[in-house]
Amino acid sequence: MPFMALGGEYALTFWRSNWPLASALVAVLVMIDGFFGLNWKLFSLLEREDWPALAHYLEDRIVRKGRWSARLVRLLANTHLVLSDASAVVELEAKIAKAKSSLLNKNALVFGVARVLKNDPPSAVAFFAEHRGDKKSESPEWVEWYYAFCLLLNKQFKEACDVLLPLSVSAKDAIVLALCASFLRTAVARAVPEKAVECEKASQNAIERVKVKFATRSAWNKEIESTRADIHVVVLGKSLEEAAELLYA
C-alpha cells in the first residue's frame, strides 16, 4: 500500500522503520498456509461431505499414526454418528481409554450420546453418572441433562427428577433450560405425582428464563439452527420441537 499510494522511495523508508510489522505479517501468513497445507485433505473431505472417506482418514491419522487430539477425536466420533454407526464410536472410546484416557472426559458428551443411539439406557446411565460434574468435559450442563434423560429412558423417574429440578435452576444454556422445563412438566410430573407441583413451578421458572433470551419463536428457531452442527442437539429434534410448543404455545 505505501508503494502504490506514495511511491517507491517512501515505501522503502516505511518498511525500513517498520520491518517488525512486515516480519509478523509474513509469519502469520506462513502459519495459516502451513496449517491449511497440513490439513488440506481433511478440509476437502469435509467440503465434499464424504463421510466414509473422512472416517477412514481420521482413523488412520488418529489411531494408526497416534495423533491423539481432542478436536480430531470429536470430529471422528461425530462422523461415525452421522453414518449411524454408534458401535464404531464405542470402539473408538475403548481405544482412547488405552491410548489417552484424558480425552474421554473432554469428549464425554459424544461418547454418551452413542450409547443413547445404541438404545442401551443402562449403559448410558452408568457412563453419564461417571462423567457428570467433570469440569473438563466440553459441556458439563449437557452431560448432566443427558444423565437425567437416560434415567428417564431407564424408567428411573424419581432419580431423573432429582437431577432435573436443580439443573432447571443452575443451567445457563437456554436449550438445556427448555428441555428441563418440557420434561419436568410432562414425563416427570406424571411419573412422580408427589413432586408434580414442584416440577410445575420449576418448569415455569425455566420457561420464563428462556423467554428472557428468546422472546419469540423465530428467535428460538434461529438459536436451534445455529446449533445444528452439534450432534447432541440434532438427535433431540422431536424433544426440541415439544419444548418449543411449550415455550410459545
N, C-alpha and C positions, 0 to 999 in steps of 0.2 A: 504493500500500500504506500509506504513512503516513496518508493521508486516511481510508481505510476503518478502519484499526486504532486511530488515536489522535485523529481529528477534524481539522477544517479549520484550526484555529489552529496546532496542532503541525506539520501538513503544510506550511503557509506558511513557518514558521520553518525547517523541514527543507530545503525547496527553495531558500530564500534563501541558506543556508550551503552547499548542495551543487549549485548551478546548473551547475558544470562537468560534473558527472556527468550531469545531465539533457541538456546540450548534446551530450555524447559519445553518449548513447543515441539521441538524435534523429538525429545524423549517421550512426550505424551503420544505423539503420532506413532512412534515405533512400538510403544506398548500396545496401543489399540490395534494396529495392524498385526502385531505378533500374536495377540490373543485371538483375533479372527483367523489368522493362518493356522494356528494350532487346533482350532475348533470348527474349521470350515465344514467338515463332513457332518458334524453334529448339527450345525445350523441348517445345512442343506436338507438333511433328513427331516428336521422339524418343519422346514418350509414346505416340503413335499407331503408332509403328514404320512410318511411311510413308516407306520408304527412297527411292523415286524422287523424291518431292517434297522430301525432305531434301537429296538430291544436287543437285537443281536450285536450291534455296535457297542452299546453300553455294557452289555455282559462281558464282551471282550476287553473293553477298556477298564472296567471296574474289577471284575473277578479274576480274569486271567492275567492282566497286567498289574493288578494290585493297586490301582489308583483310587483308593477309598476316599470319596469326597461326599459330604452331606448333600450337596447340590445335585451331584450326579446320581447318587443313590435314590434321592426323592424322585428325580426325573425317570429313572428306570422303573421304580415301583409304580409311578403313575402311568407309565407306558403299558406295563402289564395289565393294569386295571382297565385302561382304555381298550385293550384287547380282550377284556373279560376273562383274564387268566389270573384269578386270585390265588390259585395254588402256587404259581410262579413267584408271587410276592412273599408268600410264607417260606418258600425255599430260599429266596434271597435273604430273608430275615435270618434264617439259620446260618447262612454263610457269613453274614455280617457279625453275628454273635461270636463266631470263632475268630474272625479276622480283626474286627474293630468294633467292639461292643458299644463304645461311646456313641456310635451313630444310631443305635437303636432308640435312645432317648430323644435325640433330635428329630427322628422321623417316626415317632411312636404313632402319630395320628394315621398315617397312610397304612402302616402295618396292621393297626387295629381295624381300620375300615375293610381291609382284605378279609379279615375273619368274619365281619358282618356280611360281606358279599358272598362268602362261602356258606352262609346260613348256619353258622356254628356259634350260637349265642353263649353257651357256657365257656367256650374258649375265648370269645371276645370279652366277656365279663372278667375273666381271670387276667387277660392281657391288660385291659384298661385299668383294672384295680392295681396292678403292679406299677403302672406308669403315671397314674393320676397324682397331681401335686408336684410333679417334677418340673422345676422352673427351666430346665434345659430343653424341654420339648418345644416344638415350633409354635404350639398354641395350647397352653395349659387349660384355657377355658373350653376349647373344643374337645380336648381329651376328657375333661370332666363331664361335658354334656354327652359325649358318646358312651361314657361309662353308664350314665343314667339310662340312656336309650337301650343299651344292651341288657341292662337289668329288666327293663320293660319287655324286651323280646324274650327274656328268660322267665317272664311271669313273676319276677321279684318286685312286686308293685310297691310294697312298703319301703324297701331299700331304695328304690328309684325316687320315691317321694322325699326321702331323707337327703338325697343328693340335689334334686331339682329345686327344693324350697330355698336353701341357702344360695344356690347358683343364680336363681332369679333375682337375688338382691345384689350379689357381688359382681356378676358378669358386666363387662363393659361393651362387648361385641353385640351389636344390635340384632344380628341374626340369631345368635345364641339366646338372647333375651326373648325374642319372638318365639323360638322353638320351645323354650321353657314355659312361656305363657300358654301356648297351644296344648302341650302335653299335660300340664298341670290341670287345665280346665276340662280336658276330655278324659284321657286314659287314666290318670292318677286319681282324680276326684271320684270317678265311678268305681274304681277298684279299691280305693281306701276311703270309704264313706265317712269315717270318723275324722278325716283330715279335709273333707270337702270344702268347708268354709274357709279354712286357712289357705287351701290351694286356690280357691276363687279369688281371695284377696291378693295373694302373691301374683296371680296371673294378671289381675287388673293393674297392679302397680307396674309390672313389667311392660304391659301394653302401653301405658302412659309414658314410660321412659323411652320406648322405641319411637313413639309418635312425636316426641320432642325432636328427635333427629330426623325422622322421615314422616312429615305431616300428611303426605298424600300417597296414594297407591302408585302413582307414576314415579315418585321419588324412591319408593321402596323397590320397585321393579328395576330401576337403574342400579341400585346397590346390589341386587341379586345378579344382574348382568355382569357387573364388574368383578364378581367372584366366580364366574363360570370356569375359570382356569383351575380352580381348586376342586379336586376330585371329591373331597369330603363334603363339599356343598352340592355338587352335581348329583350325587346319589340320593340326595334328600328332596328331590323335586316335588314329590307328592306332599310330603310333610311341610315344605315351604309354602306350597300353594294353600294348604289348610291354614297355616299360620297367617298368611296374607288375608284370607277370608275373615279370620277372627279379628285381625287388626283393623280392617277397613270395611267391615260389614255395614 
